[in-house]
Amino acid sequence: MSKLAAEDRFLDLSDYGRTIGKLFANQLKNTRFTPIHVTLLFGVSGLIAIYCILQNHYFFASFFIILKSIIDAADGELARIKNTPSYVGRYLDSVFDIVLNFLFFMTICYVSKTSFWLTILAFFCIQLQGTLYNYYYVILRNKSVGGDTTSKIFEYKSPRALPGENQKSVDILFIIYTIVYGIFDKIIHALDTDAYKVKTFPNWFMTFVSIYGLGFQLLIIAVMLPMNLIEYIVPFFIIYSSLIFVLIGVRKSFFRA
């Protein structure tokens, strides 16, 4: 977890792909492959997983879902190895994630014949869950000594392009990012307005919060699919959202500014 200072590192249950992702990134450090190429690759892995779900090949779907999480960790690692931080990469990664999440749930809806509106609700819920995790995690990263600050706690305006990237590309991706994530950010910020004032979060708390990280969410789906529990995925993630209020309640009760 190189985005944090040593004292702030915690067991991130959603980050199980990091070790293999680092190994993959190290294999690419002296090649022409860029972090953007790796981001595109995890998008391909996600699309293959979707195709496998449509074909009822759930074991293969689970494999490519897990592979997607591993590759997802590799793009950021490659950016750090090559010392090429990028807002284009940061926003593109996030946009790919939400698009793939939507396609995953629509595919599950189609195959399991789950209610369309319940599926939309589940998608909304999974994004709120991920936003809560990212909110607390980015706060921790921004306040950690030497931590990564490419992601901001509040995304109000397009950042200045970093060396090697085009400002217009950054601006376009920032607009797309704010459109697709804006409502989720606003809801979580409204539910826990003062979280950014807290100096730090205990490691155990962040580990608890990491059950809402995208990697862990996808792991749950990857486990449920080969167990032939596809029709339970949508209702599970709706019910799973109840922990949002538990986590926010714990934060407000025990970790104040």
Steps between C-alpha positions, in 0.01 A plus 500: 500500500757758380244781498531534879772566757608188690312591819173549310505172308218260577375160390298595194261213429424644157866520398580127475626546143775744600784248540445335162426842352842623614669198346317565173593869509865417563502280190384803298728767647758481219247461219295746297185404688351792689254504793229598249565180305458301822175684577368404156605141571293477819207635299543212256514251787173640635332470161613137468350433845172649381503278190561195722202592719281526190617152399437364854871422538510624858837353601668672207308819576631491857855448374485808276333708771787420736749560218339837441565592866863392474561699180315794655767510771780476243433825311557719805805296599648544152440876522693510827782277370542716190438817702227607257203612713205592283159657547397350166579156635333572834172613342502241222545224758202626701278545193581146381415367845152653513422401139605140566303493827188611313556239229562227761169574669304533176642166386410338833151651467461353151629152584322463834182677387523728803281812507656782296418763762638290785818460294524876451458540877774241563731681259428827681570328832830347389618840380406663830691228684809553287473876537499473880816287489670739257395803706666374818796353312575821309474701823756264656728519194490879487587532870757219508861627506633433152167354392363509146302818421406439136142444621340793679247491784275745315506503120381854426700594194716341236860472623799633310639232270813327623813480283446274201122535479268730309289755690203457264497124565511562875213751473280266293556202729444718807159605363406137429621400846295767676189407299513129584626530858368840607172386653669226703767739629237755602291242688797361696635847575156602625477192723843563654583865442777533759698181427773697319577688824613182676880475523511127432302176519611192698624208293224268626234749393641529149516121474131491593422768240694305234214249474347772281806526275437404138736203516309346790164569336617323185639214710153449650351482149779265389420267791123509452503429125648147500285416802196558275385788720472747213137583582607607851771745392267796447307466831826433686657830398184690585497355853880535525457878478355512851858490630556847353312646795685277745840613370404867497354462850826348626701781339285772651490337844868415545713701257419868518688804375 
